Amino acid sequence: MFSFQLRLYCFLVLCWGLFALEPNPVCAQAQTKQTPADTGEAAEIVKVLELQRAAWNRGDILEFMETYWKDDRLTFSGGGQTMRGWQATLERYQKSYPREKMGQLRFDEIECELLAPDAALVLGNWHLDLKGERKDGNFSLVMKKNAGRWLIIHDHSSTLVEKP
């Protein structure tokens, strides 16, 4: 269970970032460039997504999961449910995407808003090309810098549903 201080911190950080009038110029760079060529925090965050993409495309779920906070307080929301914990998230990925069904992943439309020096909100789209099938969706990530590393502490991913 989250401590009161951690919940308050997360709430304040999210409120500050969501209601800020000026976009953060460092993270605004990630909106137009999806490569880590820039310097600064946005570039570090985009590198995390690139590490994820590369690990996924090699079929390496464990390396993909290295970008997530290895803690029981990690949260993953998708399909109308919220899962808690790094291990549970790993098991969900392993069940949903066995190696032979992982396909090729890519991201685009990445937006990054630095909420604090060690917290960021990241939005974007994901595209998964499977053999003969394609899935698309969007994501919102809450990331926290811990010991000099940006880690995903919350992932909300949704699959695009085509309208009839």
Secondary structure, 3 states (H helix, E strand, C coil): CCCHHHHHHHHHHHHHHHHCCCCCHHHHHHHHCCCCCCCCHHHHHHHHHHHHHHHHHCCCHHHHHCCECCCCCCEEEECCEEEECHHHHHHHHHHHCCHHHCCEEEEEEEEEEEEECCEEEEEEEEEEEECCEEEEEEEEEEEEEECCEEEEEEEEEEECCCCC
